[in-house]
């Protein structure tokens, strides 16, 4: 059913604060005027909250203050009233114990900032991994007209004549040092070469994946995802988005109009086509939960199973986000999906047009970057959802970043009870491990770490690396960076800290992995499994106060998005009574 714009002009939400001559209105309006705003700005025009996750301690988003000025320019041009609002910003590379623990707190706090202040529409200024989902979750809960503006990826990194990607080459170089293939001096020299400009990771890590998801969902203007952070066209995109949000408010075009089941299915297929991060799974489930779409892991497997990965981008492929932009960006990928019957063409976008209208004229300028279907990195990309007695509620794996020879494997477990146990033992030459084993890490899920840190892509033991082995199967209830690679099975649910079967795996147990048949099996009898579970007692650290306590007490499993249980599917309270 086509979207029908609301009538304009009409009285907007912000009028409850600024329109009239009562004591309460004068209180609100008068204090705003101390910043030098003229009377006529309070004439009923759309008030736009620019929700900015800029922070000096969130380096991926460090340039968003400058970008916000371009958004403001667009809002002024379209007749709106821009108000920049600093919001919670959790950096993946600085926040401890993990930024993921604070995604839900950020979403909760930003939701209340939207609900409690006189905004008619929102610009979601995002970049680093958790900022995009947290702001989308908040916007979905409040359902005011909203548009995403991402900060964009950094420029290509180059080191000793090699194209190097942020994150991806950190893992590769670190393993090379342990294997004796790279000196510590070269590793330190590579540090500045890898992250050489403002912006998010230039690989298809979680930041670029979530930027792609925002565009595929229809929540960002077409072409937004891939423009480099320092490219002048990123500023143009910001200004155009500022103009567009004003019209969205006039039309009353809301997240609930855009974030439909069809939009989520489009995004899942897009994630497979670009080789997107495994982290998109847990974030998209959470966003869907906020808007009331019943999205499940089964949908991820159903929609993504037969999607070819056609983007030749690290960590799955060769190139970086800069080349992706020059090749035509995400519109080319979406067009390719649509032409193959893998896209809901009529899904609505923030432009007010359908996704097909936005991408039908896109051109591919480099078929070595955005590959023809017959040259895809893998014909079955997407996210594989494995189930079995080791993961009754599911675990996930990214086939495009995995080793084909390990996609069907049976091996003995080498168990690490938590990340500290792993760190204490992994470099010990006496550790009973070789490349046939399966590494198992426990107590790193949403409740266990707590927060579900990016530690699932455990580094291999040096004695294995020195044999030239680059990959082994790793299983955990943790996440991994979207920039990482390998045959890594993640998000095992229920997690160990919640008493899932992962909690009772022992070193020496046989585990069977069969990706094609979506099977993850602990080779013990059902009676033995139940006996072990009956004897199990929690061993993870538990907080006694503060947000950490709230998080551990109320966070759901990764299989449903790891949101707080009291927020899922809730739109919150309406605007409250004025207390003045």
C-alpha positions in Angstrom: 0.0 0.0 0.0 1.5 3.4 -1.1 2.4 5.9 1.6 0.0 8.8 1.8 1.6 12.0 3.1 -0.1 13.9 5.9 -1.7 17.3 5.4 0.5 20.3 5.7 0.4 22.7 7.4 -0.7 21.3 10.7 0.2 21.7 14.4 3.4 19.8 15.2 4.5 18.1 18.4 7.0 20.9 19.2 4.1 23.4 19.5 3.3 21.9 22.9 6.5 23.5 24.1 6.7 26.7 22.0 3.3 27.9 20.8 1.1 30.3 22.7 1.5 32.8 25.6 1.0 30.8 28.7 3.6 30.8 31.6 4.7 27.3 30.6 5.3 28.2 26.9 7.1 31.4 27.8 9.3 29.4 30.2 10.3 27.0 27.4 10.5 29.5 24.6 12.1 32.3 26.6 15.0 30.1 27.8 15.7 29.0 24.2 16.0 32.7 23.2 19.0 33.2 25.4 20.9 31.6 22.5 19.9 34.4 20.2 17.0 32.8 18.3 14.5 35.3 16.7 10.8 35.2 17.5 9.8 33.9 14.0 11.7 30.6 14.5 9.0 29.5 16.9 6.3 29.9 14.3 5.3 26.2 14.0 8.1 25.1 11.6 9.6 21.6 12.1 12.0 21.4 15.0 14.7 18.8 14.0 16.8 17.1 16.7 20.3 16.3 15.3 21.2 13.4 17.5 25.0 13.5 17.3 27.2 10.6 18.5 30.4 12.7 18.1 33.0 12.2 20.8 36.7 12.7 21.0 36.7 9.2 22.6 34.8 7.7 19.7 37.4 8.1 17.0 35.2 6.7 14.2 32.8 9.5 14.9 35.3 12.3 15.6 34.4 14.2 12.5 30.7 14.3 13.1 30.7 17.8 14.6 31.8 19.2 11.3 29.3 17.0 9.4 26.5 18.2 11.6 27.0 21.8 10.3 26.1 20.5 6.8 23.0 18.8 8.2 22.0 22.1 9.9 22.5 23.9 6.6 20.1 21.6 4.9 17.5 21.9 7.6 17.7 25.7 7.5 17.4 25.7 3.7 14.2 23.6 3.9 12.6 25.8 6.5 13.3 23.8 9.6 14.7 24.7 12.9 17.8 22.5 13.7 18.8 21.6 17.3 22.0 19.6 17.8 21.8 17.2 20.7 24.8 15.2 21.9 23.9 11.7 22.7 25.4 8.6 24.3 28.4 7.4 22.1 29.9 4.0 22.8 33.2 3.4 20.9 34.0 -0.2 20.0 37.7 0.5 20.3 37.8 2.3 23.7 34.8 1.3 25.8 35.3 -1.4 28.4 34.3 -4.1 29.1 32.7 -3.9 25.6 30.7 -1.3 23.7 28.0 -3.9 23.2 27.1 -3.9 26.9 26.1 -0.2 26.4 24.2 -0.5 23.1 20.9 -0.9 25.1 21.8 1.8 27.6 22.5 4.2 24.7 19.2 3.2 23.0 17.3 3.7 26.3 18.8 7.1 27.0 18.4 8.4 23.5 14.8 7.2 23.3 14.1 9.3 26.4 16.0 12.3 24.9 13.7 12.1 21.9 10.6 11.6 23.9 11.3 14.2 26.5 12.3 17.1 24.2 10.5 19.2 21.6 11.6 17.3 18.5 9.4 16.8 15.4 11.9 14.8 13.6 15.4 13.3 14.1 18.7 13.1 12.2 20.6 10.1 13.5 24.3 10.9 13.1 26.2 7.7 13.5 29.3 5.7 12.6 31.0 3.5 15.1 29.5 0.0 15.4 27.0 0.4 18.3 25.9 4.0 17.5 24.0 3.0 14.4 21.8 0.2 16.0 21.3 2.2 19.3 20.0 5.2 17.5 17.8 3.1 15.1 16.4 1.2 18.1 15.6 4.5 19.9 14.0 6.0 16.7 12.0 2.8 16.2 10.6 3.0 19.8 9.7 6.7 19.5 8.5 6.6 15.9 9.1 10.2 15.0 10.3 10.9 11.4 14.0 10.0 11.4 16.8 9.7 8.9 20.3 8.2 9.2 23.5 10.1 8.3 26.6 7.9 8.7 30.1 9.4 9.0 31.5 7.2 6.3 34.5 5.0 6.1 38.1 6.1 6.3 40.4 6.1 3.2 42.3 3.1 2.1 45.3 2.0 4.1 48.6 1.2 2.4 51.6 -0.5 4.0 54.7 -1.6 2.2 52.9 -1.6 -1.1 49.9 -3.6 0.2 46.3 -2.5 0.5 45.6 -2.8 4.2 42.2 -2.7 6.0 41.4 -1.4 9.4 40.8 -4.3 11.8 41.2 -7.0 9.3 45.0 -6.5 9.0 45.3 -6.0 12.7 44.2 -9.6 13.2 46.4 -10.8 10.3 49.5 -8.9 11.4 49.1 -10.1 15.0 48.9 -13.7 13.9 51.9 -13.1 11.6 54.0 -11.8 14.5 53.1 -14.9 16.6 54.0 -17.1 13.7 57.4 -15.4 13.3 56.5 -14.1 9.8 56.4 -10.4 10.8 58.7 -8.4 13.1 57.3 -6.4 16.0 58.9 -3.3 14.5 56.9 -3.7 11.2 53.7 -4.3 13.2 54.2 -1.0 15.0 55.0 0.8 11.7 51.8 -0.6 10.2 49.7 1.0 13.0 49.4 4.5 11.4 49.2 3.1 7.9 46.0 1.1 8.6 44.0 4.0 10.1 45.1 7.0 8.0 42.0 9.3 7.9 38.8 10.2 9.8 36.0 7.7 9.5 35.0 4.2 10.4 36.7 0.9 9.4 37.3 0.8 5.6 36.5 -2.9 5.5 33.1 -4.5 5.5 33.3 -4.4 9.3 30.3 -3.8 11.5 30.3 0.0 11.0 30.2 -0.4 7.2 27.8 -3.3 7.5 25.3 -1.3 9.6 25.7 1.7 7.3 24.7 -0.7 4.5 21.8 -2.1 6.6 20.5 1.4 7.2 20.5 2.1 3.5 19.0 -1.3 2.6 16.3 -0.8 5.2 15.4 2.5 3.6 16.4 4.6 6.6 19.2 6.5 4.8 19.2 8.2 1.4 20.4 6.1 -1.5 24.2 6.0 -1.8 24.8 7.1 1.8 26.7 3.9 3.0 29.9 3.9 1.1 31.0 7.6 0.6 34.3 8.1 2.3 34.3 10.3 5.4 36.7 12.9 3.9 35.1 13.0 0.5 33.2 16.2 -0.2 30.2 14.1 -1.3 29.8 12.9 2.3 29.1 16.6 3.2 26.7 16.9 0.3 24.9 13.8 1.5 24.6 15.3 5.0 23.1 18.5 3.7 20.6 16.7 1.5 19.6 14.6 4.4 19.0 17.8 6.4 16.7 19.0 3.7 14.9 15.7 3.5 14.1 15.3 7.2 12.1 18.6 7.1 9.9 17.2 4.3 9.6 13.9 6.2 8.1 15.7 9.2 5.7 17.6 7.0 4.6 14.3 5.4 4.7 12.4 8.7 6.9 9.7 7.2 7.9 7.6 10.2 10.2 4.6 10.9 7.1 2.4 11.3 6.2 3.2 7.6 9.7 2.1 6.5 10.8 -0.6 8.9 8.5 -3.3 7.6 9.1 -7.1 7.3 9.9 -6.5 3.6 12.6 -3.9 4.5 14.2 -6.3 7.0 14.2 -9.1 4.4 15.9 -6.8 1.9 18.5 -5.9 4.4 19.2 -9.5 5.3 19.8 -10.4 1.6 21.9 -7.3 1.2 24.1 -8.4 4.1 24.8 -11.6 2.3 25.6 -9.9 -0.9 28.1 -7.6 0.6 29.6 -10.2 3.0 28.4 -8.2 6.0 29.3 -8.6 9.6 27.9 -11.3 11.9 27.1 -8.4 14.3 24.3 -7.2 12.0 22.3 -10.2 13.1 22.1 -9.3 16.8 21.5 -5.6 15.9 18.8 -6.2 13.3 16.9 -8.5 15.6 16.9 -5.8 18.2 15.8 -3.1 15.8 13.0 -5.3 14.5 11.9 -6.1 18.1 11.6 -2.3 18.8 9.4 -1.7 15.8 7.3 -4.8 16.4 8.4 -7.0 13.4 8.7 -10.6 14.4 12.2 -11.3 12.9 14.0 -14.5 13.9 17.2 -16.4 13.2 15.2 -18.6 10.9 14.5 -15.6 8.8 18.2 -14.9 8.5 18.9 -18.4 7.3 15.9 -18.5 5.0 16.5 -15.1 3.3 20.3 -15.2 3.2 21.1 -18.9 2.5 21.1 -18.7 -1.3 22.5 -15.1 -1.6 25.8 -14.9 -3.5 28.5 -12.6 -2.0 29.3 -10.4 -4.9 31.2 -7.6 -3.1 35.0 -8.3 -3.4 35.8 -6.5 -0.1 37.9 -7.3 2.9 37.6 -9.3 5.1 36.0 -11.7 2.7 37.7 -10.3 -0.5 40.3 -7.9 -1.8 39.2 -4.3 -1.9 38.1 -1.6 0.6 35.2 0.8 1.0 36.8 3.5 -1.1 36.8 1.2 -4.1 33.2 0.2 -3.3 32.1 3.8 -3.5 34.0 4.4 -6.8 32.4 1.2 -8.2 28.9 2.6 -7.6 28.2 1.7 -3.9 25.3 -0.1 -2.4 22.7 1.0 -5.0 24.5 -1.3 -7.5 24.2 -4.3 -5.1 20.6 -3.6 -4.4 19.9 -3.3 -8.1 21.6 -6.7 -8.7 19.5 -8.3 -6.0 16.3 -6.8 -7.4 17.1 -8.0 -10.9 17.6 -11.5 -9.5 14.2 -11.5 -7.8 15.8 -11.2 -4.3 14.5 -7.7 -3.3 11.1 -6.4 -2.4 11.1 -3.6 -4.9 8.2 -1.7 -3.4 9.7 -1.2 0.0 9.5 2.4 1.0 12.6 4.6 1.8 13.1 7.9 3.6 13.1 9.6 0.2 9.4 8.8 -0.1 10.2 6.6 -3.1 10.5 2.9 -3.3 13.9 1.2 -3.1 13.6 0.1 -6.8 13.0 3.7 -7.9 16.2 4.7 -6.0 18.5 2.0 -7.5 17.1 1.1 -10.9 19.5 3.4 -12.8 22.6 2.5 -10.8 25.7 1.5 -12.8 28.6 -0.7 -11.9 31.9 1.0 -12.7 34.2 -1.8 -11.6 33.2 -5.5 -12.0 36.3 -6.6 -10.1 34.9 -4.8 -7.0 31.2 -5.6 -7.4 31.4 -9.0 -9.1 29.2 -10.6 -11.7 27.1 -13.4 -10.3 29.2 -16.1 -11.9 32.4 -14.8 -10.3 30.9 -14.3 -6.8 33.2 -14.9 -3.8 30.7 -17.6 -2.7 27.4 -18.6 -4.2 26.0 -19.2 -0.7 26.9 -16.2 1.4 24.6 -14.7 3.9 24.7 -15.9 7.5 24.5 -19.6 8.3 22.3 -20.4 11.3 23.4 -23.7 12.9 21.3 -25.7 15.4 21.7 -28.8 17.4 22.1 -30.0 20.9 25.0 -27.6 21.4 23.0 -24.6 20.2 19.3 -25.4 20.6 18.4 -21.7 19.9 21.0 -21.3 17.2 24.5 -20.2 16.5 25.8 -18.2 13.5 28.7 -18.4 11.0 29.7 -16.2 8.1 30.5 -18.5 5.2 32.2 -15.9 3.0 34.9 -15.4 5.7 35.3 -19.1 6.5 37.5 -21.8 5.2 35.7 -24.2 2.8 37.6 -27.3 4.1 36.3 -26.7 7.6 32.6 -26.3 6.7 32.2 -30.0 7.6 34.4 -31.1 10.4 34.5 -33.4 13.4 37.0 -32.7 16.1 37.8 -32.8 19.8 37.1 -29.7 21.9 39.7 -27.7 23.6 37.7 -25.7 26.2 38.4 -22.3 27.7 36.1 -21.5 30.6 36.3 -17.7 29.9 38.5 -15.2 28.1 41.0 -15.0 31.0 41.4 -18.8 30.9 42.1 -18.5 27.1 44.7 -15.8 27.5 46.4 -17.7 30.3 46.8 -20.9 28.3 46.8 -20.2 24.5 50.5 -19.5 24.2 51.6 -22.5 26.3 53.4 -25.0 24.1 52.2 -27.7 26.5 48.5 -27.0 25.5 47.1 -30.2 24.0 45.9 -28.7 20.7 46.5 -29.1 17.0 44.7 -27.9 13.8 42.2 -30.8 14.0 40.8 -29.6 17.3 37.8 -27.2 17.9 38.4 -24.3 20.2 35.5 -23.6 22.6 35.1 -20.4 24.6 32.5 -20.1 27.3 30.9 -17.3 29.4 31.3 -14.5 26.9 27.7 -14.0 25.9 25.3 -11.1 26.8 25.1 -12.1 30.5 28.5 -13.7 30.8 31.2 -11.3 29.8 28.9 -9.3 30.5 28.0 -7.6 27.3 29.1 -10.1 24.7 32.5 -8.9 23.7 34.2 -9.4 20.3 36.5 -12.2 21.4 35.0 -15.1 19.5 37.7 -15.0 16.8 40.2 -16.4 19.2 43.8 -16.1 18.0 45.3 -19.5 17.1 48.0 -21.0 19.3 51.6 -20.1 18.2 52.6 -23.8 17.7 49.8 -24.2 15.2 50.5 -20.9 13.4 54.2 -21.9 13.0 53.0 -24.9 11.0 51.5 -22.5 8.5 47.9 -23.2 9.6 45.8 -20.0 9.3 42.3 -21.2 10.5 40.6 -23.6 12.9 37.0 -23.9 14.0 36.2 -21.7 17.0 32.9 -21.9 18.9 31.7 -19.4 21.5 28.7 -17.4 22.8 30.7 -14.2 22.0 30.7 -11.9 19.0 33.6 -11.1 16.7 34.5 -7.9 14.9 33.0 -7.5 11.5 36.6 -7.0 10.2 37.6 -10.4 11.4 37.6 -13.7 9.4 37.9 -17.4 9.8 35.6 -20.4 10.5 34.2 -18.9 13.7 30.8 -20.0 15.1 29.3 -17.3 17.3 26.3 -16.2 19.4 25.8 -19.8 20.6 22.4 -19.8 22.3 21.5 -20.2 25.1 24.8 -18.8 26.3 26.9 -20.6 28.9 26.2 -18.1 31.6 22.5 -18.8 31.2 23.0 -22.6 31.5 23.0 -23.4 27.9 24.7 -26.7 26.7 27.8 -24.7 25.8 28.4 -24.4 29.6 29.0 -28.2 30.0 31.3 -28.9 27.1 34.5 -30.5 28.3 37.9 -30.7 26.7 38.1 -34.0 24.7 34.4 -34.0 23.8 33.8 -34.6 20.1 31.9 -31.9 18.2 30.4 -32.2 14.8 30.1 -29.1 12.5 28.1 -29.4 9.3 27.4 -26.0 7.8 25.6 -27.3 4.7 23.1 -29.1 6.9 23.1 -26.4 9.5 24.1 -28.8 12.3 26.2 -28.2 15.5 26.3 -31.3 17.6 28.0 -32.3 20.9 28.7 -36.0 20.5 27.4 -37.2 23.9 24.2 -39.0 24.8 21.1 -37.0 25.8 21.3 -38.6 29.2 24.9 -37.5 29.7 24.0 -33.9 28.5 21.1 -33.7 30.9 23.2 -35.0 33.8 25.9 -32.4 33.2 23.3 -29.6 33.0 21.8 -30.8 36.3 25.2 -30.5 37.9 26.1 -27.1 36.4 26.4 -24.0 38.6 27.1 -20.5 37.2 30.8 -19.5 37.2 30.7 -16.0 35.6 31.1 -12.8 37.5 27.9 -11.1 38.5 27.4 -7.4 39.1 25.7 -6.3 42.3 24.7 -2.8 41.4 24.6 -0.2 38.6 23.9 -0.6 34.9 25.9 -3.8 34.8 23.4 -5.4 37.3 20.5 -4.1 35.3 22.0 -5.5 32.1 22.7 -8.9 33.4 19.3 -9.2 35.1 17.3 -8.2 32.0 19.3 -8.8 28.8 17.8 -11.4 26.4 19.7 -13.9 24.4 21.6 -13.2 21.2 19.1 -15.3 19.3 16.5 -12.5 19.9 18.8 -9.5 19.6 20.2 -9.2 23.2 17.9 -6.3 24.0 16.6 -5.6 27.5 13.5 -7.7 28.1 11.4 -4.7 29.2 12.0 -2.7 26.1 11.3 -5.1 23.3 8.3 -4.2 21.2 7.6 -1.2 23.3 6.9 2.3 22.1 7.1 3.9 25.5 5.0 6.5 27.1 3.5 9.5 25.3 4.8 13.0 26.0 4.2 13.7 29.7 2.5 16.7 31.3 4.4 19.9 31.7 5.6 20.2 35.3 6.2 24.0 35.3 
